[in-house]
């Protein structure tokens, strides 16, 4: 069980991610070449990160809802690479996806705000490496997922500024 203090902090973090991303990326227009800068071919571009985040919000929502309704449910793992291909991330609209991410995140935060004390300990069984995760841990995992990708965005923007001369 998460303490009320931790729940409050978690909600602030989850609610704030769209604002952080907008702060980092809001000055880029849809045609800025920075969206497609890829210093690591094994990782997403900025455009693809935002598409991925927008795409995964319904996945998180579904996991939360199913776990809450059916403690101990087994949940299949999605392949983010396949989703990226299926949804053509390289040609997606990053501005539209930032907006979509914000809308979808608000739905998740609203759901989390309705969790009762006993809900936080309900568990879903995800494939390894995740394994069994309570709603509390799933919520923290979402926050860590956000941090991973916002960190990546910040790194890519810093590298882009150095390699492009800030253009």
N, C-alpha and C positions, 0 to 999 in steps of 0.2 A: 504494500500500500504506500502510495506517495503521500507525503504530508501536504496539508493545505498550502504551505509556503512553496513547496516544490511545484505543486499544480499551478499556482499563480505564476511562478517564474516560467514554467513550461509554456503556459498559454501566452505570456508576453513574447517569448522567443518565437513561437509558432506564428502568432499574429504579425510579428515584426518582419519576418522573412521577405514578404513582398515589398515592404518599404526599403529594406536593405538592398534588394536587387534593383529596385527602381533608382535608388541613390547611386548605385554603381553603374547602371546601364542606361539610365533615363536620358542621358545626353546623346546617345547614339540613335540616329534615324535608321529606318528599316534597311537602307542600302549601304550602311557603313561597312567597309571591308573588315572592320574589327570583329564583326559577328562570325566570320568564317576563318579567323586566325586559329591555327591548330599547332601549337608548339610541341604537342605530344600526340602522335598518330594513334595511340592506344586510348585516348580520352576524347570526350566530346568537345566540339567548338562551343563558343558562347551561344550561338543559335540553337545548337543541339541540346545544350544544358537546359535552356529555358523550355524547349519542347518537351524534354524528358520530365522536368518538374511539373509542367502542366498535365502531361499524360499520366503521371503517377499519383496525382491527387485522388482520382476516383479509385485507384488501387488501394491506397491507404484507407479511404473512406469505407470501401467494401470490407477490408480486413477488420476495421474497428467495429463496424456494424455486425458482422458475422460473429466475431469474438464475443461481443456483448450479448448476443442472442443465444449463442451455443458454446458455452465454456468447454474447452477441450477440442474444438473443431480443428480439422486438418486443412491447411491452406497451401495451395500449390504456389510454387515460385514462378514468377514471370521472368522472361529473358529480356533485359533492357536493350540488348543489341538487336534482337528480332523486332521489338516494338519500334526501335529507331528506323529500321528498314521499312517495316509495314506502314509507318506513318510519315515516311519521307522527311525526316528531320532536317537534312541538308537544304531542303527547299521550303521549309516552314517560315511563317511570318513571326519574327521574334517579338514584335510589338503586340500583336494579337495574343501571342502565347503568354506574355507577361501579364496582360489583362486577364486572360483565362486562368492563369495560376492564381492571381489575386482572388478572383471570384470563387474558385474551387477551394482555396485555403480557408476562406471565410466560412464555408459550409463545414469543413472539418473542425475548425475552432468552435463553431456553434454546437456541433455534436459533442465534442469533448466537454464543453461546459455543462452538458446534461448528465455526464457520468455520475452515478451514485457511488458512495464509498465502496460498496461491494463490487462494483463493476471493474475497478482498477486492477483487481487480482484475477479476473477471468483470463484464461489462457487460450492462445491459438498455437497449434503445432505447425511451424514452418519448416521447410527442408533445411538441412545443414548448409551453411554454417550457422544460421540463425537459431534453429531448434525451437523449443517452447518459449513463447514470449507472452507475458501478461499484457493487458491493455496499458498499464503503466510503462512497461518496457517498450512496447510498440510506439507509444507516444514519444518516449525519449529517443527511440531509434529514428523517428521522423525528424526530430530536432537535430540529431547528429547528421542525418542525410542532408538536411538543409545546410548545416555548417560545412559539410564536405564540399557541396557544390558552390556555396557562396565564397568559400575560400578559393576554390578553383577559378571562379569568375574574377576575383581580385588578383590572383596570380596571372591569369591570362591578360587582364587589362594592363598590369604593370609591364609584362613582357612585350605586349603590343606597343605600349608607349615608348619603350626603349628601342625596339626594332624598327618602328615606323617613323620615329622622330616626332611622335605625338600627333601625327596626322590622322 
